[in-house]
Structures are given as C-alpha cells and as structure tokens.
Amino acid sequence: TCKSRENGKNSQSNTIAVNVTEFPTTTEQQWILDNTQQQTEEFEQLKDIYATEIVAIKGPSSYSFTVYNEDDAKQSIILTIKCPKEYPSKSPPSYSIHCTHLKQIPNRNSIARSFDAVWNDNQGEPIMMQWISEFQEFAVSVFSHSANE
C-alpha cells in the first residue's frame, strides 16, 4: 500500500508488482501454440500410417514406436520419443531406444548420427517421419545382426 498526497488530501492506492517474465509474451504464446499444433498434426499423420506400431504415452508430445522382428515376433525394438515445447521450431525431440532381446544394442551410435543429420538438415520442420524411417532401417540391421550371432 502506498500513501500519497494529492490536492491536499491523503489518498491510498494498492500497487501490485508483477514480474512480466513469468507470463509468456503474445509472440511466445503463439510460438508454443504453433509448435503444439505441428506436433499434433505430425502425431496424427504417424498414427494414420503406423496405427499398430505407435502408442501415445502423453498426447502428441510423447509416444513410442515399436518395430517387431518379422522372423520372431517376441523380439522388438522400441523408440520412445518426447517432444519439448520447442519442437519443431528450435529443438529436436529427445529419444531412448529399448530392445526386448538384447542387453546392448549394436551400432547405437549410427542411429544417433542419423537422427542428428536429419535434424540438422531439417531444423525447424517436423522430422518424425524421417526419424521413424531411419529407425525402421536401424531395427532391421539390429535384427539381422542378432540373427548372425
């Protein structure tokens, strides 16, 4: 509460300090909405194409994609994807890979390099179609590698 003197009278006013950095600006709000819309559209496209392989974990921003071994349906490799609010405009998704039948996934660095290359070549654009394509090829190589052991 502040007290001031106007025209010979005492007056009181309430002042509220607001840290404007706590609230997103209109531009930032639009940027987040644009990213969210692109993530939703991309996820819907992926669901249409890969209905049995993709599972939503948390809406369009977090999901898993599974590739099954054609020779042994008990074997699968799972790509779990989490899209930050900065994706696709500024940041790539984060991911993890899990394999049901191997303790260590061979050539894991090759898929990381592929994902990095796709992001670097398409920064600011939705990239999950390319990532999933790269992941499918990677999964086939892992299955063939494990069959040769």
C-alpha positions as CSV (number, residue, x, y, z in Angstrom):
1,T,0.0,0.0,0.0
2,C,1.3,3.4,-0.9
3,K,0.2,6.7,0.6
4,S,0.4,9.9,-1.4
5,R,-0.9,13.4,-1.0
6,E,-3.0,14.8,-3.9
7,N,-4.7,18.2,-3.7
8,G,-4.2,18.4,0.0
9,K,-5.9,15.0,0.6
10,N,-4.4,11.8,1.8
11,S,-5.0,9.0,-0.7
12,Q,-4.2,5.4,-0.6
13,S,-3.5,3.1,-3.5
14,N,-2.7,-0.6,-3.8
15,T,0.2,-1.5,-6.0
16,I,0.9,-5.0,-7.3
17,A,4.3,-5.8,-8.7
18,V,4.2,-8.2,-11.5
19,N,7.2,-9.9,-13.0
20,V,6.3,-9.9,-16.7
21,T,8.8,-12.6,-17.4
22,E,6.6,-15.1,-15.6
23,F,4.0,-14.9,-18.3
24,P,4.7,-15.7,-21.9
25,T,4.5,-12.9,-24.4
26,T,2.0,-13.0,-27.1
27,T,4.7,-13.9,-29.6
28,E,5.9,-16.7,-27.3
29,Q,2.4,-17.9,-26.7
30,Q,1.9,-18.1,-30.5
31,W,5.2,-19.9,-30.9
32,I,4.2,-22.5,-28.3
33,L,0.8,-22.9,-29.9
34,D,2.3,-23.3,-33.4
35,N,4.7,-26.0,-32.1
36,T,1.9,-27.8,-30.3
37,Q,-0.3,-27.7,-33.4
38,Q,2.6,-29.0,-35.6
39,Q,3.3,-31.8,-33.0
40,T,-0.4,-32.8,-33.0
41,E,-0.7,-32.8,-36.8
42,E,2.5,-34.8,-37.1
43,F,1.4,-37.3,-34.5
44,E,-2.0,-37.8,-36.2
45,Q,-0.2,-38.5,-39.5
46,L,2.0,-41.0,-37.8
47,K,-1.0,-42.7,-36.2
48,D,-2.7,-42.9,-39.6
49,I,0.3,-44.6,-41.2
50,Y,1.6,-46.7,-38.2
51,A,-1.6,-47.5,-36.3
52,T,-0.3,-50.7,-34.8
53,E,3.3,-49.6,-34.2
54,I,2.7,-46.3,-32.4
55,V,1.4,-45.8,-28.9
56,A,0.7,-42.4,-27.3
57,I,2.2,-42.0,-23.9
58,K,1.2,-38.4,-23.3
59,G,-0.7,-36.9,-26.1
60,P,1.2,-35.8,-29.2
61,S,4.3,-34.8,-27.3
62,S,5.3,-38.2,-26.0
63,Y,4.9,-41.6,-27.7
64,S,6.6,-44.9,-28.5
65,F,7.2,-46.6,-31.8
66,T,7.8,-50.3,-32.0
67,V,9.4,-52.4,-34.7
68,Y,8.9,-56.1,-34.5
69,N,11.2,-58.7,-35.9
70,E,9.5,-60.4,-38.8
71,D,11.2,-63.7,-38.0
72,D,10.4,-63.7,-34.3
73,A,7.5,-61.6,-33.1
74,K,8.8,-61.8,-29.5
75,Q,11.7,-59.6,-30.5
76,S,11.1,-55.8,-30.8
77,I,13.0,-52.6,-30.7
78,I,11.2,-49.6,-29.2
79,L,11.8,-45.9,-29.9
80,T,10.4,-43.7,-27.2
81,I,10.1,-40.0,-28.2
82,K,9.5,-36.9,-26.2
83,C,8.9,-33.6,-27.9
84,P,9.7,-30.5,-25.9
85,K,7.6,-27.4,-26.4
86,E,10.5,-26.0,-28.5
87,Y,10.0,-28.8,-31.1
88,P,9.9,-28.4,-34.1
89,S,10.9,-24.8,-34.3
90,K,14.0,-24.8,-32.2
91,S,14.9,-28.1,-30.6
92,P,14.8,-31.8,-31.7
93,P,12.8,-34.4,-29.8
94,S,14.6,-36.4,-27.2
95,Y,14.5,-40.2,-27.5
96,S,15.5,-43.5,-26.0
97,I,15.8,-46.9,-27.6
98,H,15.0,-50.2,-25.8
99,C,15.4,-53.7,-27.1
100,T,13.5,-56.7,-25.8
101,H,16.0,-59.3,-26.7
102,L,19.4,-57.7,-26.4
103,K,21.3,-56.2,-23.4
104,Q,23.3,-54.0,-25.7
105,I,22.0,-52.6,-29.0
106,P,24.8,-52.8,-31.6
107,N,25.6,-49.7,-33.6
108,R,23.6,-47.4,-31.4
109,N,25.8,-44.5,-32.4
110,S,24.8,-45.0,-36.0
111,I,21.1,-44.2,-35.3
112,A,22.2,-41.2,-33.1
113,R,24.3,-39.9,-36.1
114,S,21.3,-40.5,-38.4
115,F,18.9,-38.6,-36.1
116,D,21.3,-35.7,-35.7
117,A,21.8,-35.5,-39.5
118,V,18.0,-35.5,-40.1
119,W,17.6,-32.7,-37.5
120,N,20.5,-30.6,-38.9
121,D,19.2,-30.9,-42.4
122,N,15.5,-30.1,-41.5
123,Q,15.8,-27.9,-38.4
124,G,12.6,-26.0,-37.7
125,E,10.5,-28.6,-39.6
126,P,8.7,-31.7,-38.3
127,I,11.1,-34.6,-38.7
128,M,9.5,-37.6,-37.1
129,M,8.6,-39.3,-40.4
130,Q,12.3,-39.3,-41.3
131,W,13.3,-40.4,-37.9
132,I,10.9,-43.3,-37.9
133,S,12.1,-44.3,-41.4
134,E,15.7,-44.2,-40.2
135,F,14.7,-46.2,-37.1
136,Q,13.0,-48.9,-39.1
137,E,16.2,-49.4,-41.2
138,F,18.2,-49.4,-38.0
139,A,15.9,-52.0,-36.4
140,V,16.2,-54.3,-39.4
141,S,20.0,-54.1,-39.1
142,V,19.8,-54.9,-35.4
143,F,17.6,-57.9,-36.0
144,S,19.9,-59.2,-38.8
145,H,23.0,-58.7,-36.6
146,S,21.4,-60.6,-33.7
147,A,20.4,-63.4,-36.0
148,N,24.0,-63.8,-37.1
149,E,25.3,-64.2,-33.6
